[in-house]
Amino acid sequence: MGDDDSKVGATDVLLLEGLRQGDSASFEALFVRHYPRVRGLLERMLGDSGEAEELAQETFLSLYRSPLTAQREHNLSGWLFRVATHLGYNALRAQRRALARDTSWQSRAPRGDASPEEEAVRAEDQALVRRVLADLPERDARLLLLRHSGLSYQECADALGVAPASIGTLLARAERAFEQHYRVLEGREKGRHETP
Amino acid sequence: MRHPDDGALRAYLDHELDRLTAQRVEAHVRSCPRCERTLDDLRGIQTRVALRIDELRAPPAAERSPRQALVAFRARTAGLQPAHRSDARSNDKMWRRITTGRWRVAWAAMVAALAITFVCAYAPARTLASQALGVFRVRKFAVISLSASTVENLNLLDAAEQLLSEQVEVIKGPGPSTPAGSAAEASALAGFDVRLPSRLPAAFQGEPTLLVGDTAHVQARVKLDRVRAILDAMGRSDLALPKALDGAVLDLNVPHIVTALWLGGAGASPLTLIQAPSPDVELPAGVDLADLGAIALQLAGLPKAEAVELAARIDWANTLVIPLPQSAATYRDVTVAGAQGLLIQGSPSNQGDQYLLLWQRDGIVYGFQSQTSWSFLIEAAESMW
């Protein structure tokens, strides 16, 4: 099956209409267009690229199954990211419970070209960032993940269910809180001298 | 222009301001050292945080291109038709679509969310069960009708999810559902008498597909300071929480939920019947359900005075409360097999009307959903006895 170039450039609204009429080329165009950022977000949330891939597929499966009403373009990505963060957080909670029982902090997505030492350092860095995010209020953590996965203010607002005009303030606050807490946890880590 | 706040400066950094405002901010910053410093500060934080969060990404080599992911996706959905309009719907794999359909999920989520709100059991006091005030059992339904303005901030389920997300432990998660070949088999699996209607329209003759959901056991320990922090972040510092909630262990046992699905003939939308035992919960001393109910109603968007008044009138120990936005649904009280029920007509996604008949009898709660018409639902429901 070759690429359907007639869909390139069509807005999400048009493609959604096509999807509702069962046109699979429309769905595929939507998939290719939005998949990278959805996948990116889930990866940042979960760290495990296998699981991120799985949940990204789940997100698009929801779109595939449930017809949306004709909405303005920014709403589709808002909807997609809302579903994706919901799935991601469910998985994170399950992960955390498993991690609480497992004391090894192995990175699950090893870089092929890195040395074991670099691997370990990278894994620790990632674990620290995740811990900071886990300690923040959930909406702040969601906003940071969404924004740094490349979403516009409007898209973040749609995904979170807040007014777009508030994103600037929420973001500034969330980033300050992130940095402050990061410094606290980093300080504690240095004082500990052992990898859990 | 007055000094722009952090939000405006941040939006300016992200090029998210309209041109006029951006120009004004830029002009101000150029001549105001204090704001220039704040802007630099924010820029530094943005860069550092971005770097940190970017560290979470896998290296490019590990990624799949969207095209490759699409191939994998096609393999998953082989045989599934993308959903399309009701007049051209296909029956292939319709089962999977209905069990993830919005009404069914919404109903199950409602029951679970409201049960979570009402279930409190102090862990140390479990041995003192004889001191419990009573048992929550669904005997009636009550609808809270929400006007458009309250619906704008409606996020009761979101709030419940957030409030408990940090504190919930899944003691036993639900496993996969089990298909059953007959009502008798479903009854044996589910542990209660599964009933099916004997009178249905011609399009729905024949045996339905039966699925018995798995049970789940979930526990949450309430930390009042965290709950307050979350409500504050939601902008709801106005809600006063009863101290008796602190340290409470919320215990929810999700029973076997049985779903029966009739596909109907060509062109007919499917019919779904859901049945499950009403959750049986012990209510502890020290927590006033009307207080909790008033809070839940305020989270659902009702103003405080109205919420308190309404909460005082509801028999919380015996009533399943359902919030319905006026713009999306209407309802009326009906009698089903001598019991109080509700017929809800909704257009949840402007896809055409959906009908949900809700009633309970002998401790089992039933939901009967149709997407074409409702006139046969009550008769069909009564034919189950």
Boltz contact constraints between the chains, C-beta under 6 A:
constraints:
  - contact:
      token1: [A, 20]
      token2: [B, 84]
      max_distance: 6.0
  - contact:
      token1: [A, 21]
      token2: [B, 84]
      max_distance: 6.0
  - contact:
      token1: [A, 22]
      token2: [B, 82]
      max_distance: 6.0
  - contact:
      token1: [A, 22]
      token2: [B, 84]
      max_distance: 6.0
  - contact:
      token1: [A, 27]
      token2: [B, 82]
      max_distance: 6.0
  - contact:
      token1: [A, 31]
      token2: [B, 70]
      max_distance: 6.0
  - contact:
      token1: [A, 32]
      token2: [B, 66]
      max_distance: 6.0
  - contact:
      token1: [A, 35]
      token2: [B, 66]
      max_distance: 6.0
  - contact:
      token1: [A, 35]
      token2: [B, 69]
      max_distance: 6.0
  - contact:
      token1: [A, 36]
      token2: [B, 66]
      max_distance: 6.0
  - contact:
      token1: [A, 43]
      token2: [B, 57]
      max_distance: 6.0
  - contact:
      token1: [A, 43]
      token2: [B, 58]
      max_distance: 6.0
  - contact:
      token1: [A, 44]
      token2: [B, 56]
      max_distance: 6.0
  - contact:
      token1: [A, 49]
      token2: [B, 58]
      max_distance: 6.0
  - contact:
      token1: [A, 49]
      token2: [B, 62]
      max_distance: 6.0
  - contact:
      token1: [A, 57]
      token2: [B, 73]
      max_distance: 6.0
  - contact:
      token1: [A, 64]
      token2: [B, 82]
      max_distance: 6.0
  - contact:
      token1: [A, 65]
      token2: [B, 83]
      max_distance: 6.0
  - contact:
      token1: [A, 65]
      token2: [B, 97]
      max_distance: 6.0
  - contact:
      token1: [A, 67]
      token2: [B, 83]
      max_distance: 6.0
  - contact:
      token1: [A, 69]
      token2: [B, 349]
      max_distance: 6.0
  - contact:
      token1: [A, 69]
      token2: [B, 350]
      max_distance: 6.0
  - contact:
      token1: [A, 109]
      token2: [B, 58]
      max_distance: 6.0
  - contact:
      token1: [A, 109]
      token2: [B, 62]
      max_distance: 6.0
  - contact:
      token1: [A, 111]
      token2: [B, 59]
      max_distance: 6.0
  - contact:
      token1: [A, 125]
      token2: [B, 55]
      max_distance: 6.0
  - contact:
      token1: [A, 126]
      token2: [B, 55]
      max_distance: 6.0
  - contact:
      token1: [A, 126]
      token2: [B, 56]
      max_distance: 6.0
  - contact:
      token1: [A, 129]
      token2: [B, 52]
      max_distance: 6.0
  - contact:
      token1: [A, 129]
      token2: [B, 55]
      max_distance: 6.0
  - contact:
      token1: [A, 129]
      token2: [B, 56]
      max_distance: 6.0
  - contact:
      token1: [A, 137]
      token2: [B, 233]
      max_distance: 6.0
  - contact:
      token1: [A, 138]
      token2: [B, 162]
      max_distance: 6.0
  - contact:
      token1: [A, 139]
      token2: [B, 233]
      max_distance: 6.0
  - contact:
      token1: [A, 148]
      token2: [B, 50]
      max_distance: 6.0
  - contact:
      token1: [A, 148]
      token2: [B, 53]
      max_distance: 6.0
  - contact:
      token1: [A, 153]
      token2: [B, 16]
      max_distance: 6.0
  - contact:
      token1: [A, 168]
      token2: [B, 7]
      max_distance: 6.0
  - contact:
      token1: [A, 168]
      token2: [B, 10]
      max_distance: 6.0
  - contact:
      token1: [A, 168]
      token2: [B, 11]
      max_distance: 6.0
  - contact:
      token1: [A, 169]
      token2: [B, 7]
      max_distance: 6.0
  - contact:
      token1: [A, 171]
      token2: [B, 10]
      max_distance: 6.0
  - contact:
      token1: [A, 172]
      token2: [B, 6]
      max_distance: 6.0
  - contact:
      token1: [A, 172]
      token2: [B, 10]
      max_distance: 6.0
  - contact:
      token1: [A, 175]
      token2: [B, 45]
      max_distance: 6.0
  - contact:
      token1: [A, 175]
      token2: [B, 49]
      max_distance: 6.0
  - contact:
      token1: [A, 178]
      token2: [B, 49]
      max_distance: 6.0
  - contact:
      token1: [A, 179]
      token2: [B, 45]
      max_distance: 6.0
